[in-house]
Amino acid sequence: MKPVEKQRLAWALTGSGHYLRECLDIINQLLSEQVDIDLFLSKAAAEILQQYGYKHNVGRVYQDKTASAVPVEMFYYGAYHTVVIAPTTSNTVAKMVCGISDNLVTNIFAQSGKCRVPTIVFACDTDPEVESEAPRENMVMVYPRRIDLENTAKLKTFEATTVVSDMPQLNAAIQAQLVKL
Ligand SMILES: Cc1cc2nc3c(=O)[nH]c(=O)nc-3n(C[C@H](O)[C@H](O)[C@H](O)COP(=O)(O)O)c2cc1C
């Protein structure tokens, strides 16, 4: 096994506009506190970041370019102490609860589970009604379906997985992990 100098936090973004800005604010805040973060983007996340025009300060960014999700190899070397998937689309949550790992982010979830790396997920579909940010800062009402809410509930039963439903909970769950290091 290759030696890992210092474990980092793996943060995966999916193609969600909901709380994207707030998640990037947390990432940038953690970076300013010298937390080492690698960023993983689903294909949709890469597009959504451009659409919303949001920026982040992460140096190491992995895009979803390979069929086998090559970057997940780093989980086998113990490169990460924590995984955060936030915000998480209903699409990615559905795949994760079905055990599907067919892209970079769903592979990260599968491998973090198999390698027993604690994982924190902010699923977009937390409530039957949510106010969500569309591109150009328009706010829209979104009504997650029963299947979306059921999938979020199922995710809470997964081992080594903490599902949070707002930004204070996300911040608290990350800080709880960081103090353990
Ligand atoms: C502007 C825009 C905003 C979106 N916001 C959300 C969202 O908040 N939640 C969600 O579940 N899907 C959202 N989507 C749809 C996802 O991007 C789409 O389902 C995509 O296939 C998800 O891929 P991924 O789960 O691999 O990232 C949005 C799409 C667009 C174009």
The ligand as an SDF file (V2000), in Angstrom:
LIG
                    3D

 31 33  0  0  0  0  0  0  0  0999 V2000
  -30.2550   24.5620  -13.0220 C   0  0  0  0  0  0  0  0  0  0  0  0
  -30.4300   23.1640  -12.5000 C   0  0  0  0  0  0  0  0  0  0  0  0
  -30.5860   22.9660  -11.1410 C   0  0  0  0  0  0  0  0  0  0  0  0
  -30.7710   21.6750  -10.6450 C   0  0  0  0  0  0  0  0  0  0  0  0
  -30.9620   21.5270   -9.2980 N   0  0  0  0  0  0  0  0  0  0  0  0
  -31.2330   20.2910   -8.8170 C   0  0  0  0  0  0  0  0  0  0  0  0
  -31.5010   20.1370   -7.4260 C   0  0  0  0  0  0  0  0  0  0  0  0
  -31.4750   21.0810   -6.6390 O   0  0  0  0  0  0  0  0  0  0  0  0
  -31.7670   18.8870   -6.9780 N   0  0  0  0  0  0  0  0  0  0  0  0
  -31.7950   17.7950   -7.8140 C   0  0  0  0  0  0  0  0  0  0  0  0
  -32.0480   16.6780   -7.3320 O   0  0  0  0  0  0  0  0  0  0  0  0
  -31.5410   17.9230   -9.1420 N   0  0  0  0  0  0  0  0  0  0  0  0
  -31.2570   19.1370   -9.6620 C   0  0  0  0  0  0  0  0  0  0  0  0
  -31.0060   19.2870  -11.0070 N   0  0  0  0  0  0  0  0  0  0  0  0
  -31.0690   18.0990  -11.8850 C   0  0  0  0  0  0  0  0  0  0  0  0
  -29.7390   17.3120  -11.8650 C   0  0  0  0  0  0  0  0  0  0  0  0
  -28.6440   18.1220  -12.2740 O   0  0  0  0  0  0  0  0  0  0  0  0
  -29.8680   16.0740  -12.7890 C   0  0  0  0  0  0  0  0  0  0  0  0
  -30.8000   15.1740  -12.2140 O   0  0  0  0  0  0  0  0  0  0  0  0
  -28.5460   15.3650  -13.0240 C   0  0  0  0  0  0  0  0  0  0  0  0
  -28.7750   14.2630  -13.8850 O   0  0  0  0  0  0  0  0  0  0  0  0
  -27.9590   14.8690  -11.7220 C   0  0  0  0  0  0  0  0  0  0  0  0
  -26.7410   14.1720  -11.9680 O   0  0  0  0  0  0  0  0  0  0  0  0
  -25.8140   13.7540  -10.7510 P   0  0  0  0  0  0  0  0  0  0  0  0
  -26.7290   13.1930   -9.6970 O   0  0  0  0  0  0  0  0  0  0  0  0
  -24.9220   12.6920  -11.3170 O   0  0  0  0  0  0  0  0  0  0  0  0
  -25.0440   14.9340  -10.3140 O   0  0  0  0  0  0  0  0  0  0  0  0
  -30.7950   20.5650  -11.5220 C   0  0  0  0  0  0  0  0  0  0  0  0
  -30.6160   20.7840  -12.9000 C   0  0  0  0  0  0  0  0  0  0  0  0
  -30.4470   22.0730  -13.3640 C   0  0  0  0  0  0  0  0  0  0  0  0
  -30.2680   22.2720  -14.8650 C   0  0  0  0  0  0  0  0  0  0  0  0
  1  2  1  0
  2  3  1  0
  2 30  2  0
  3  4  2  0
  4  5  1  0
  4 28  1  0
  5  6  2  0
  6  7  1  0
  6 13  1  0
  7  8  2  0
  7  9  1  0
  9 10  1  0
 10 11  2  0
 10 12  1  0
 12 13  2  0
 13 14  1  0
 14 15  1  0
 14 28  1  0
 15 16  1  0
 16 17  1  0
 16 18  1  0
 18 19  1  0
 18 20  1  0
 20 21  1  0
 20 22  1  0
 22 23  1  0
 23 24  1  0
 24 25  2  0
 24 26  1  0
 24 27  1  0
 28 29  2  0
 29 30  1  0
 30 31  1  0
M  END
$$$$
